[in-house]
Amino acid sequence: MKDQLEQYIRKKVKNPRAEEIEAILNCFELRSLEKGTFFKKPFTINQEFGFLVEGNLRLVVYKENGEEVTARLLQDYSFIADVFSIRDKKPTPLGIQCLDDVSILVAPISKIHQLLESNLALNIVMREYITERATEMGRNYLLFITGTAKERYQFILENNPKLLQKFPLRFIASMIGITPTQLSRIRNNKLD
C-alpha cells in the first residue's frame, strides 16, 4: 500500500531521489480503522500524520454546544492531519472520523519533523500539500463571505460532484453552512 504514497510523491516532486522516497516511506506504517472510529479524536493533540490510501474520512469540528460541523471530506490519496494542533501543540475541537473502513499510512509527527530537516522531496510534498489546503481554505472563505448557499452548493456541483454521490447530504449541508432542509430546497429548485 506504500505504492500509492510513492506515486503521490512522484507526481508532486520532479525527479525525486530514490533514497529520499525510501526514507519517507520508511516513516509510515499501515493502519486499518473501522467505520465510525477517529484517526484523531476531538479535543486531543495530533501526534500522527496520515496518508489515506483507501476509504473516506471527514474533518469534523465540535462546537461548545455539542453541535458538529463537517469542515471537509477526505477521499483516497489525501494527507490527514490537524495542522492547527500540530503547529500549536494544543488540543483542538477538530476530529478526523472514518466514514467507512479505511486504510491509512501513519507516521509519528516527530519522525516527519525530523525528516523535514534533510529531505528535499518531503519538503516539496509538504509545501504542495500546504499550498493546496491554503488555496482551498481561502477559496471556501471567500465563497462563504461573498456567496449565497445556492452558490456554495453550485461550487460543489461544479468542482467535486462525486461528494454528492459518496457522502450523506447532511455532511454536504454542514460543509456549506446550511441545514439539510435548506439543502433539499436548493436541490429541489434545481439551482434556478
C-alpha positions as CSV (number, residue, x, y, z in Angstrom):
1,M,0.0,0.0,0.0
2,K,3.0,2.3,0.2
3,D,3.0,2.3,-3.6
4,Q,0.2,4.8,-3.6
5,L,2.2,7.2,-1.4
6,E,5.2,6.7,-3.6
7,Q,3.1,7.5,-6.7
8,Y,1.8,10.6,-5.0
9,I,5.3,11.8,-4.2
10,R,6.5,11.2,-7.7
11,K,3.5,13.2,-9.0
12,K,4.4,16.2,-6.8
13,V,8.2,16.1,-7.0
14,K,10.2,16.4,-10.2
15,N,12.9,13.7,-10.3
16,P,12.9,12.8,-6.5
17,R,15.9,10.9,-5.3
18,A,15.3,7.2,-4.6
19,E,16.8,7.4,-1.1
20,E,14.6,10.3,-0.2
21,I,11.5,8.4,-1.2
22,E,12.7,5.4,0.7
23,A,13.3,7.5,3.8
24,I,9.8,8.9,3.6
25,L,8.1,5.5,3.1
26,N,10.1,4.1,6.0
27,C,8.4,6.6,8.3
28,F,4.9,5.2,7.6
29,E,3.2,2.1,8.8
30,L,-0.2,0.8,7.5
31,R,-3.1,1.0,9.9
32,S,-6.7,-0.1,9.3
33,L,-9.5,1.7,11.1
34,E,-13.2,0.8,11.3
35,K,-16.1,3.0,10.3
36,G,-17.1,5.4,13.0
37,T,-13.7,5.5,14.7
38,F,-11.4,8.5,14.9
39,F,-8.0,8.9,13.4
40,K,-7.7,11.9,15.6
41,K,-10.2,12.4,18.4
42,P,-11.6,15.8,19.1
43,F,-10.0,17.9,21.9
44,T,-6.7,16.0,21.7
45,I,-3.3,16.9,20.3
46,N,-2.5,15.5,16.9
47,Q,0.5,13.1,17.3
48,E,0.4,11.4,13.9
49,F,0.4,12.3,10.2
50,G,-1.5,10.2,7.8
51,F,-1.9,9.4,4.2
52,L,-5.3,8.0,3.3
53,V,-4.8,5.0,1.0
54,E,-8.4,3.7,0.9
55,G,-11.7,4.9,2.3
56,N,-13.3,8.2,3.3
57,L,-12.9,10.5,6.3
58,R,-14.4,13.7,7.5
59,L,-12.9,16.5,9.4
60,V,-15.5,17.4,11.9
61,V,-15.4,20.4,14.3
62,Y,-17.3,20.1,17.6
63,K,-18.9,23.3,18.9
64,E,-19.3,24.1,22.6
65,N,-23.0,23.4,22.4
66,G,-22.2,19.8,21.1
67,E,-23.2,20.6,17.5
68,E,-21.0,19.0,14.8
69,V,-19.8,20.9,11.7
70,T,-18.3,18.9,8.8
71,A,-15.3,21.0,7.7
72,R,-14.0,18.8,4.9
73,L,-14.5,15.4,3.4
74,L,-11.4,13.4,2.5
75,Q,-11.1,10.7,-0.1
76,D,-8.3,8.3,-1.2
77,Y,-4.8,9.7,-1.6
78,S,-5.2,12.6,0.8
79,F,-2.9,13.6,3.6
80,I,-4.5,13.7,7.0
81,A,-3.6,15.9,9.9
82,D,-5.0,18.6,12.3
83,V,-2.4,21.2,11.3
84,F,-3.6,23.6,14.0
85,S,-2.9,21.1,16.7
86,I,0.4,20.1,15.2
87,R,1.6,23.7,14.9
88,D,0.4,24.9,18.3
89,K,0.9,21.6,20.2
90,K,-2.5,22.1,21.8
91,P,-5.8,20.2,21.7
92,T,-8.4,21.4,19.2
93,P,-12.1,20.7,18.7
94,L,-11.3,19.1,15.3
95,G,-11.8,15.3,14.9
96,I,-10.9,13.1,12.0
97,Q,-13.6,10.4,11.7
98,C,-13.7,7.3,9.5
99,L,-16.9,7.3,7.3
100,D,-16.2,3.7,6.3
101,D,-13.4,1.1,7.0
102,V,-10.2,2.8,5.9
103,S,-6.5,2.0,5.3
104,I,-4.1,4.8,6.3
105,L,-0.4,5.0,6.2
106,V,0.6,6.6,9.5
107,A,3.8,8.3,10.7
108,P,4.6,9.9,14.0
109,I,4.8,13.7,13.7
110,S,8.2,13.6,15.4
111,K,9.6,11.5,12.5
112,I,8.1,13.8,9.9
113,H,9.6,16.8,11.6
114,Q,13.0,15.1,11.8
115,L,12.9,14.1,8.2
116,L,11.9,17.6,7.1
117,E,15.3,18.8,8.2
118,S,17.1,16.9,5.4
119,N,14.7,15.5,2.9
120,L,14.0,17.8,-0.1
121,A,11.3,15.6,-1.6
122,L,9.3,15.6,1.7
123,N,9.7,19.4,1.9
124,I,8.3,19.8,-1.6
125,V,5.4,17.4,-0.9
126,M,4.6,19.3,2.3
127,R,4.8,22.6,0.5
128,E,2.4,21.4,-2.2
129,Y,0.0,20.0,0.5
130,I,0.0,23.2,2.5
131,T,-0.4,25.3,-0.6
132,E,-3.3,23.2,-1.8
133,R,-5.0,23.4,1.6
134,A,-4.4,27.2,2.0
135,T,-5.8,27.8,-1.5
136,E,-8.8,25.6,-0.8
137,M,-9.5,27.3,2.6
138,G,-9.1,30.8,1.0
139,R,-11.5,29.9,-1.8
140,N,-14.0,28.5,0.7
141,Y,-13.7,31.5,2.9
142,L,-14.3,33.9,0.1
143,L,-17.3,31.9,-1.1
144,F,-18.7,31.9,2.5
145,I,-18.5,35.7,2.8
146,T,-19.5,36.6,-0.7
147,G,-21.7,33.8,-1.9
148,T,-25.1,32.5,-1.2
149,A,-25.9,29.0,-0.1
150,K,-27.1,28.3,-3.6
151,E,-23.7,29.4,-5.0
152,R,-21.8,27.3,-2.4
153,Y,-23.8,24.3,-3.5
154,Q,-23.2,25.1,-7.2
155,F,-19.5,25.3,-6.4
156,I,-19.5,21.7,-5.1
157,L,-21.5,20.5,-8.1
158,E,-19.0,22.0,-10.5
159,N,-15.8,21.2,-8.7
160,N,-16.4,18.0,-6.8
161,P,-19.7,16.3,-7.9
162,K,-18.5,13.0,-6.5
163,L,-19.0,14.3,-3.0
164,L,-22.8,14.4,-3.6
165,Q,-22.7,10.7,-4.7
166,K,-20.5,9.4,-2.0
167,F,-21.5,11.2,1.2
168,P,-24.7,11.9,3.1
169,L,-26.3,15.2,2.2
170,R,-26.2,16.3,5.9
171,F,-22.4,16.4,5.6
172,I,-22.6,18.5,2.4
173,A,-25.1,20.8,4.1
174,S,-22.8,21.2,7.1
175,M,-19.8,22.0,4.8
176,I,-21.7,24.8,3.1
177,G,-23.2,26.2,6.3
178,I,-26.8,25.3,5.9
179,T,-29.3,22.8,7.3
180,P,-30.2,19.6,5.4
181,T,-33.7,21.1,4.9
182,Q,-32.3,24.2,3.2
183,L,-30.1,22.0,1.0
184,S,-33.1,19.9,0.0
185,R,-34.9,23.1,-1.0
186,I,-31.9,24.3,-3.1
187,R,-31.7,20.9,-4.8
188,N,-35.5,20.8,-5.5
189,N,-35.3,24.2,-7.1
190,K,-32.6,22.8,-9.5
191,L,-30.5,25.9,-8.8
192,D,-32.8,28.3,-10.8
